[in-house]
Amino acid sequence: MDSSNAQITLALDDISLSISPAIGCSISDLKIKHNQCWLPILRSMPSQGQSASDAGSFVMLPWTNRIKDAKFSFEGKEHKLESNADDQTAIHGVGRNLPWAITDRSPITARFVLDSRLHSQINFPFKFGAIQRFEIGPKSVEIELSITNLDEHPIPVGCGHHPYIHRHLASPEDELSIKLDVKGRYPTQGCIPTGASINDDTCKALATGEPIGNPGLDDVFSGFGGDAIFDWDQTQLRMTMSCSSNMDHLVIYTPQDADGTPSEFVCVEPVTMVNDGFNAFADGNEAAGTVVLAPNETLRTKMTLSFEDLAH
């Protein structure tokens, strides 16, 4: 990564977290020391990476996932965005595409801010600010993410995280299991919900903690209970993702390679809103998770990743 994309690294004896402020304040690397070996939990950003799409995890705000046809209505007015996806949607917000400024740091903490008013061209019609604060512990990473309305009238917002989690850690024989509680999965067309969420067999399988296998998911779920448990059976490591109660939607993405085999990475994305949440809210769906902030009001979220050695 070139000097203009300098990383900030927080480190303790058994954990190392690197953040790239210039690339959307994305996580470029997260490693855990386990049985004397450093294991990358998230995808590592290439040394010449220039996009948050190459990161280990990027932030999504002021909306998450897709906005259908790159347009939405709010308080009776239609707003047209620039499409940034092949399906003509507006995807993953704008926070990941902008540089963030660091405001303070210590060996184990760092805080970054984003002010949309400082950018002349931004793919969102309203003014907002955002803060990310990272803190590492001996076996944990805590990320506080917030959005504040800097406009003179109410604005709709949502936010979340998009981590790329390795299927295999110390062993190529690892079979990653994921256990979490969701109340339903939305029927979708092109990742856009077409009806109410349904408690189906996929939801039930996630509740029992079965190996994730290769289901080819790219789905959004409702009623996320706040905790997701990841077990790597051969490495004997567990990660628990714990989220604030307002991150009650979840997107699970298990991409496949060209030959149909599972990609090395699984995405389990805690978010505050359903896909196309702004339009769902405009249609009267208050359960879609869109938050309307009054001027100077703030939406605050937290995600913690905790690690445990299952062999001891």
Residue pairs with C-beta under 8 A, 6 or more apart in sequence:
1 7
1 20
1 28
1 45
1 47
1 48
1 49
2 48
4 22
5 20
5 22
5 23
5 49
5 50
6 21
6 22
7 18
7 19
7 20
7 28
7 29
8 18
8 19
8 20
8 21
8 102
8 105
8 110
9 16
9 17
9 18
9 19
9 29
10 16
10 17
10 18
10 19
10 105
10 107
10 108
10 109
10 110
10 134
10 135
10 136
11 17
11 107
11 108
11 136
12 107
12 108
12 136
12 137
12 138
13 33
13 138
14 32
14 33
14 34
14 138
14 139
15 30
15 31
15 32
15 33
15 136
15 137
15 138
15 139
15 140
15 141
15 307
16 29
16 30
16 31
16 38
17 27
17 29
17 30
17 134
17 136
17 141
18 27
18 28
18 29
18 30
19 25
19 26
19 27
19 28
19 110
19 112
19 134
20 26
20 27
20 28
20 45
20 49
20 55
21 99
21 100
21 101
21 102
21 112
22 99
22 100
23 45
23 49
23 50
23 51
23 52
23 55
23 96
23 99
24 52
24 55
24 58
24 59
24 95
24 96
24 97
24 98
24 99
24 100
25 59
25 95
25 100
25 112
25 114
25 132
26 45
26 52
26 55
26 56
26 57
26 58
26 59
26 96
27 42
27 55
27 56
27 57
27 58
27 163
28 44
28 45
28 49
28 55
28 56
29 40
29 42
29 44
29 45
29 56
30 40
30 41
30 42
30 56
30 57
30 141
30 305
31 38
31 39
31 40
31 41
32 38
32 39
32 41
32 139
32 237
32 307
33 39
34 169
34 170
34 235
34 237
34 307
34 309
35 170
37 170
39 169
39 170
39 235
39 237
40 56
40 166
40 169
41 56
41 165
41 166
41 169
41 239
41 305
41 307
42 56
42 57
42 163
42 164
42 165
42 166
43 54
43 55
43 56
43 164
43 166
43 264
43 265
44 56
45 54
45 55
45 56
46 54
49 55
52 58
52 96
52 97
55 96
55 164
56 163
56 164
57 161
57 162
57 163
57 164
58 92
58 96
58 161
58 162
59 93
59 95
59 96
59 130
59 132
59 145
59 159
59 160
59 161
59 162
60 92
60 93
60 95
60 96
60 158
60 159
60 160
60 161
60 162
60 269
60 271
61 93
61 94
61 95
61 128
61 130
61 145
61 147
61 157
61 158
61 159
61 160
62 93
62 94
62 95
62 124
62 126
62 128
62 130
62 147
62 155
62 156
62 157
62 158
62 159
63 90
63 93
63 156
63 157
63 158
63 273
63 277
63 278
64 92
64 93
64 158
64 159
64 160
64 249
64 251
64 269
64 271
64 272
64 273
64 275
64 277
65 91
65 92
65 191
65 220
65 251
65 269
65 271
65 274
65 275
65 276
66 85
66 87
66 89
66 90
66 91
66 190
66 191
66 192
66 275
66 276
67 81
67 89
67 90
67 91
67 276
67 278
67 279
68 89
68 192
68 276
68 279
69 83
69 88
69 89
70 80
70 81
70 82
70 83
70 88
70 89
70 90
71 78
71 79
71 80
71 81
72 78
72 79
72 81
72 156
72 278
72 279
72 282
73 79
73 278
73 279
73 282
74 155
74 156
74 278
74 281
74 282
75 154
79 125
81 90
81 123
81 124
82 90
82 123
83 89
83 90
84 90
84 91
84 123
85 91
87 190
87 191
89 190
89 191
89 192
90 123
92 162
93 124
93 159
94 116
94 122
94 123
94 124
95 114
95 130
95 159
96 162
97 123
98 114
98 116
98 119
98 122
100 112
100 113
100 114
100 130
100 132
101 112
101 113
101 114
102 110
102 111
102 112
103 111
103 112
103 113
104 110
104 111
105 111
108 135
108 136
108 137
109 133
109 134
109 135
109 136
110 133
110 134
111 131
111 132
111 133
111 134
112 131
112 132
112 133
113 129
113 130
113 131
114 129
114 130
114 131
115 129
115 150
116 122
116 124
116 127
116 128
116 129
116 150
117 127
117 150
126 149
126 151
126 155
127 149
127 150
127 151
127 155
128 147
128 148
128 149
128 150
128 151
128 155
128 157
129 147
129 148
129 150
130 145
130 146
130 147
130 148
130 159
131 144
131 145
131 146
131 148
132 143
132 144
132 145
133 143
133 144
134 141
134 142
134 143
135 141
135 142
136 142
139 306
139 307
139 308
140 304
140 305
140 306
140 307
141 304
141 305
142 302
142 303
142 304
143 161
143 302
143 303
143 304
144 300
144 301
144 302
145 159
145 161
145 300
145 301
145 302
145 303
146 298
146 299
146 300
146 301
147 157
147 159
147 293
147 298
147 299
148 293
148 296
148 297
148 298
148 299
149 155
149 157
149 293
149 294
149 295
149 296
149 297
149 298
150 295
150 296
151 295
152 295
153 295
154 292
154 293
154 294
154 295
155 292
155 293
156 278
156 281
156 290
156 291
156 292
156 293
157 290
157 291
157 292
157 293
157 299
158 271
158 272
158 273
158 277
158 278
158 289
158 290
158 291
159 271
159 272
159 299
159 301
160 247
160 249
160 251
160 269
160 270
160 271
160 272
160 273
160 301
161 269
161 270
161 271
161 303
162 267
162 269
163 267
163 268
163 269
164 265
164 266
164 267
165 176
165 230
165 239
165 265
165 266
165 267
165 268
166 264
166 265
167 174
167 176
167 212
167 262
167 263
167 264
167 265
167 266
168 174
168 176
168 232
168 264
169 232
169 235
169 237
170 232
170 234
170 235
170 237
171 232
171 234
171 235
173 234
174 232
174 233
174 234
174 235
175 211
175 233
175 234
176 211
176 212
176 230
176 231
176 232
176 233
176 266
177 209
177 210
177 211
177 212
177 230
177 231
177 233
178 206
178 209
178 212
178 228
178 229
178 230
178 231
178 266
178 268
179 206
179 207
179 208
179 209
179 228
179 229
179 231
180 206
180 207
180 224
180 225
180 227
180 228
180 229
180 250
180 268
181 206
181 207
181 223
181 224
181 225
181 227
182 203
182 206
182 207
182 221
182 222
182 223
182 224
182 225
182 250
183 197
183 199
183 203
183 221
183 222
183 223
184 196
184 197
184 198
184 199
184 200
184 203
184 221
184 222
184 223
185 197
185 198
185 199
185 200
185 202
185 203
185 219
185 220
185 221
185 222
186 193
186 194
186 195
186 196
186 197
186 198
186 219
186 220
186 221
186 222
186 274
186 275
187 193
187 194
187 195
187 198
188 194
188 219
188 220
188 275
191 218
191 220
191 275
192 275
192 276
193 220
193 274
193 275
193 276
193 280
197 221
197 222
197 223
202 215
202 217
202 219
203 221
206 221
206 252
209 229
209 231
212 254
212 266
213 262
214 254
214 256
214 260
214 261
214 262
215 254
216 254
216 255
216 256
217 252
217 253
217 254
218 251
218 252
218 253
218 254
218 255
219 251
219 252
220 249
220 250
220 251
220 274
220 275
221 249
221 250
221 251
221 252
222 248
222 249
222 274
222 287
223 248
224 243
224 247
224 248
224 249
224 250
224 270
226 242
226 243
226 244
226 245
226 247
226 248
227 240
227 241
227 242
227 243
228 240
228 241
228 250
228 268
228 270
229 238
229 239
229 240
229 241
230 238
230 239
230 240
230 241
230 268
231 237
231 238
231 310
232 238
236 309
236 310
236 311
237 307
237 308
237 309
237 310
238 307
238 308
238 309
238 310
239 305
239 306
239 307
239 308
240 304
240 305
240 306
240 308
241 268
241 270
241 303
241 304
241 305
242 303
242 304
242 306
243 270
243 301
243 302
243 303
243 304
244 300
244 301
244 302
244 303
246 272
246 291
246 299
246 300
246 301
247 270
247 271
247 272
247 301
247 303
248 272
248 289
249 270
249 271
249 272
249 273
249 274
249 289
250 268
250 269
250 270
250 271
251 267
251 268
251 269
251 271
251 275
252 266
252 267
252 268
252 269
253 266
253 267
253 269
254 262
254 263
254 266
254 267
255 262
255 263
255 265
255 267
256 262
256 263
257 263
270 303
271 289
272 289
272 291
272 299
272 301
273 288
273 289
273 290
273 291
274 280
274 288
274 289
277 288
277 289
277 290
278 290
280 288
280 290
281 288
281 290
281 292
291 299
293 299
